[in-house]
Amino acid sequence: MDTLESLALAVETCTDCTLCEGRTRSVPGEGPERPDIMFIGEGPGYHEDQQGRPFVGPAGKLLEELLAAIGLTRRDVYIANVIKCRPPNNRDPLPDEIKACRKYLDQQIRLLDPPVIVTLGRFSMARFMPGATISRVHGKPQQWGKRTIFPMYHPAAALHQGSLRRYLEEDIRKLPSLVEEARRNAMTATEEEPTPEPEQLKML
Ligand code: URA
């Protein structure tokens, strides 16, 4: 799994949990290889399971509208999910399923190396901020190592509960400046030469 292609192949043929038995297609994720932003949703729904692509149903349409509000399209960002196969009747993912799929998400983050990760919904948020409550932390960026984690409500939640849409619209408007800042930080980090340890200085 040292390339996105080999990772996608591993996901397509994965049998590490029982969700493989009911899937039409698994959904590895899609987007540019070096994205500024990686969106992480929960798991495939009906449309995603049919097409093998993330966020192509009604929640995806809302996500595209939100992206358009900040001048982006889905092709500008990477889109993935916590679990890669659809749970029966779109039920919540089970802890064992999340655990079995975690290696794929972790490796995607390593390979894509995104400065900003947007979590959509509570399962995705819990990967980085276990125990947090989405109503309290949405729209508030958090530092996670060298990356910025930006928790947002799941678009599907706003489709069920219209009053949440305003939070999604407010929160997404914060993304461009977050990306700018994260990019600047990443640039300073690579430009700075690490100070040599005294032992190394002696060896020079
Ligand atoms: N909801 C998700 O969490 N992911 C998708 O890919 C689609 C809907």
Boltz pocket constraint, residues with backbone or C-beta under 6 A from the ligand:
constraints:
  - pocket:
      binder: B
      contacts: [[A, 41], [A, 42], [A, 43], [A, 44], [A, 45], [A, 48], [A, 53], [A, 54], [A, 55], [A, 56], [A, 57], [A, 59], [A, 60], [A, 80], [A, 81], [A, 120], [A, 156]]
      max_distance: 6.0
